Amino acid sequence: MNPWREKVLAFNRDVAEKGEKASDLEQMIAAMAQLPPGQLKKVLTEDVMIILAKYGIE
């Protein structure tokens, strides 16, 4: 395989992964922005905890 092609494919995979992370984090921030102060526990739902764990955040 052409080494340049492999580099381009690797770059595209990296960009796609970063885009997914950004999208996940945007969803969490949007949920937090809708809550009154002190209500962070309501944001930490099972779904959010799964997303955090996906990126190594416990």
C-alpha positions in Angstrom: 0.0 0.0 0.0 1.2 3.5 -0.7 2.7 5.0 2.4 1.0 8.4 1.7 -2.3 6.7 1.4 -1.8 5.0 4.8 -0.9 8.3 6.4 -4.0 10.0 5.0 -6.2 7.1 6.2 -4.6 7.3 9.7 -5.2 11.1 9.8 -8.8 10.7 8.8 -9.4 8.1 11.5 -7.9 10.4 14.1 -10.0 13.3 13.0 -13.2 11.1 13.1 -12.3 10.0 16.6 -11.8 13.5 17.8 -15.1 14.6 16.2 -16.9 11.8 18.1 -15.3 12.9 21.4 -16.3 16.6 20.8 -19.8 15.6 20.0 -20.1 13.5 23.1 -18.7 16.3 25.3 -21.0 18.9 23.6 -24.0 16.8 24.6 -22.9 16.7 28.2 -22.2 20.4 28.4 -25.6 21.2 26.9 -27.2 19.1 29.6 -25.3 20.8 32.4 -26.1 24.3 31.0 -29.8 23.6 31.5 -29.5 22.8 35.2 -29.7 25.2 38.1 -26.5 25.5 40.2 -25.8 22.5 42.4 -27.7 20.0 40.3 -24.7 18.2 38.7 -25.8 14.9 40.1 -28.8 15.0 37.8 -26.4 15.2 34.8 -24.4 12.2 35.9 -26.8 9.7 34.5 -25.9 6.2 33.6 -25.5 7.2 29.9 -23.2 10.1 30.8 -21.1 7.8 33.0 -20.7 5.4 30.1 -19.5 8.2 27.9 -17.1 9.4 30.6 -15.8 5.9 31.1 -15.3 5.6 27.3 -12.7 8.3 27.6 -11.1 7.0 30.8 -12.8 9.5 33.1 -14.1 7.9 36.3 
